[in-house]
Amino acid sequence: MKKILEEFIPVILGALILTCIAFYNGFPLVYSDTGTYIHSGVEKIIPFDRPITYGLFLFFFSMKTSLWFVVIIQNIITSYLIFLLFRKLELNKRYFFIGILFLTFCSSIGWYSNQLMPDFFAPIVLLAILLLLYYKFNTWNTFFISLILIFGLITHFSHMLMGSFMIVFYLFLRYIPKVNVTQYITLKRLLIVGGLVFSSWIILPVINYSVENKFILSKGSHVFLTAHLNDKGVLYPLLKIIL
């Protein structure tokens, strides 16, 4: 119990420091797409171009009362992973609090962890993957990091692609002679973390099936891709060649 409190108290204090950004704003930060996520979670409707999972996250952790609870949870997740990283780097709690203060007031971390958008999970996914690849944790911490990783992946399609690319990239590095990642990451651990990452491609369709009885990754993947190509300036030249 004492050991749990030794971890729990710094994480909560770190989360409160991160929440200063939302306190300064007077409300959790929002974006133009925030309303879509809130609506999808409340109405249990899968959006046409994005997963429903972050909407469900908003609905569940707001407890139908306040969105303040959501940013507090997001900041607890952020503080928790940073705390584990500092502990594995053998830096004591003093350095952890200095690090949290520096990140809160000298970086953009608080502007994302206090924003009601799934983009918050992008750096969380990266950090969770690196923690699981490079360090060993006890059963509970491994479980929570894995849970955070899987959920973070399925909150946005780009997170799933990003996580999958990381695993493939590390597998590729194993076959480059001068880049010896095997001394830090065993093949077994890489395959286990890879299994967690690639499971997101199955878990999301299962969630969609439980919501709308449709085993699909996205309702409008082709439309989403077309819009992305248009934003990048690729669509118009491509259509000129085809037509």
PyMOL commands that set and color helices and strands:
alter all, ss='L'
color gray80, all
select helices_A, chain A and resi 2-18+20-25+34-43+53-62+68-88+93-106+109-113+118-134+139-153+157-173+187-212+221-231+235-242
alter helices_A, ss='H'
color red, helices_A
deselect
rebuild
show_as cartoon
